[in-house]
Amino acid sequence: MRKANLQLKRDFQVALERDYEIWKSRREKGNRSGVRFRGMLTKLGALKMAQRLLGSSQNKSDVLLSSWEDHKLTLEWEVTRPKFRELFTKVEIEEAKTRLKHIREFKPNHRASRMSL
């Protein structure tokens, strides 16, 4: 693997770890959501985890993402950033874009339903 690609993979890992830590600091005390995400990030590494999640219709991260307050703290957001696109196939990038669109459409309804509880 080229040296530049290796650095890009490291940068992607750092970006997802940073996003996770920001998100974790915002969640309610006792909320254990995100444990699976963190475990996969540690075990597989950011790139393999992203490819696995984006390649599986069963592993859509909607459950995790529905609790993220900022879509810019998602794996999908990082995948679509110009800096990281060369790490992914066109299909993976399109899947990430589709999921981001879904998140943006879903979030207002999600917030409204939480407010009515």
N, C-alpha and C positions, 0 to 999 in steps of 0.2 A: 504494500500500500504506500502511496506517495506520502511524503512527510506532511504536505499541506492537508491532505485528507485526514491523516492521523490527528493533526491539530484541530481540524474542524470537528471531528468526532469528539474530541475532548471538550471543545467549546460547547457542543450540543449537550454533552453530559452535564457540564457546569450550568448551562441555562436551565435544564429541567430540574436539577437539584435546587437551584435558586428559586425557581417558580414554586416548587413544592414547599420550600421553607417559608416563603411569603404566604402561601395559601394556608399552611399549617398554623402560622402565627395568628391568622384571622379566624380560624374555626373555634367553635365553642369548646370550653373545657369539658373533657370527657368524651368528645366526639372522636370516634375511632375511624371515621371514613378516611380513605387515603392510605390505609395500612398496606393493602394489596399493591397499590401503585408504587409505594416506596419500596416494598419488597422486590417487585419486578425490576425497578430501577437499579437496585443494588445487585440483584442476582444476574440479570441479563445485560445490564448496561443500557444507556438511553437509546442508542441506535437500534439494537435488536428488539428492545421493548416496543419502541415506536413502530417498527416494521411489523411486529407480531400483532399489535393492537389494530393497526390500520388495515392489516390483511385479513382480519377475521370479522365476519359479520356477527359472531357470537360475543366477541370481546369489545363491542363498542363501549366507549368510556362514558356513555350518557349518564350513568349513575353517578360517577365521580364528577363529571362536568356540571351536572345540574346543581351541585353544591358550590361550585367555584363562583365567586362574586365577579371575577374579571376574566373574560375570555382570553385575555393576553397572558394568563397564567396557565394555559393549557398546552398539552403536547401538540395538539393540532395547530395552534398558533405558531409555535416554534418551527414546526415542519414547513409551514408556508412562508416563513421569513426568507427573503432572498439569500441571506447568508448561508442557510442550511439546505437549500433546495437541491444542491448537487449530491447530497447524501441519499436522496430518495428518488424513486421512479415517478414518472408522470402519474401513474395510477394512484400511488400513495399520496402524492400531493393533492390530486383531485379529491380523493376520499377525505383528506384533512379539511379541504375547503368546504366540502359538502357538510361535514360535521360541524364546522364553525357556523355555517349558515343555519343549521338546525338549532344550535345552541342559542344563537341570537334570536331566533323565532320563538324558542321554547321559554327563555328566561322570563319575559314579562308575565306569562301565564303562571310560571312556577312561583314567582314572587307574589302574585295576586293570591294564589291558592294558599301560600304560607301566611299571608296577612289575614286571611279570613278564618284561620284556625282559632 
